[in-house]
Amino acid sequence: MRTWSLLALKLLFLVAATEASASVDSSFVRAAFQKANSAIGTRVANYTLIDHRGDRLKVSQFRGRPVVLSFIYTECANPCAAITMAIERALKRAPAEVLDNTVVLTFGFDAERDTPERLKEYGSPFMKRFKNWLFVTADADTIKRFTDQTGFWFQKRRDGGFDHLNMITIIDGDGRIYSHIYGVDFGAEELLEPLTALINRKDAEKPSGSGGLVDLVKLLCYSYDEATGTYRPDYTFLMTVGMWILVQVVGIAFVIYLFKGRRDATKTDKG
């Protein structure tokens, strides 16, 4: 019963994803989510980045320390800002050991508008509070290769903005992708626990749990509330999911009931 229920749940979310909203369609869920998860364990190449001062940096400069990587575009007013502020909230709760030994990279992926000047304007409030937080970008070719390797999906819209995956990537001290955190509304411990493990080299051999059903739910089940300027659970979608779960569970239970009744009837006939 449990095995069938889990299978039904996995199938359910693949179906429900196609009806969740116009901005999160089935191709996004299948391609973006799978691409991101397949990148875990990959060693990031030694790309050349450009920081908010216009200076060039190499990814290899950050070896030996875990890196918190987020992709944003500076004209994005909603999810990008929410992700950046979620990182800030987590860092405010971080012990000195984590703050001193972690690099935070916020990467502007809009090759046309995310200039060093724009990154400095966008990132100054955060860089003043946290010395190891850098706002960087790169040339168009490097942006494409870097995002492809890390599993970050984005697509330009007709209005000049971007549709993109909401996620944070944690890279270990050896430069390998350790895990992804999905969504815009995550707790501080989701970020601080893997960083602490990597810094202390405890349970850091295997990526932390990501890429499962819970992460897919987080990716789909939040919508932006313009009235409050925050992300909140999409209750309409959750109710739809709940109804599907109920239908699936009842259906599976009915099949098991029929199968058991037929088996009992067979035993009675033989007796």
Summary of the structure (lengths in Angstrom):
residues: 271
radius of gyration: 22.1
end to end distance: 27.9
largest distance: 86.3
contacts: 802
relative contact order: 0.17
helix: 50%
strand: 19%
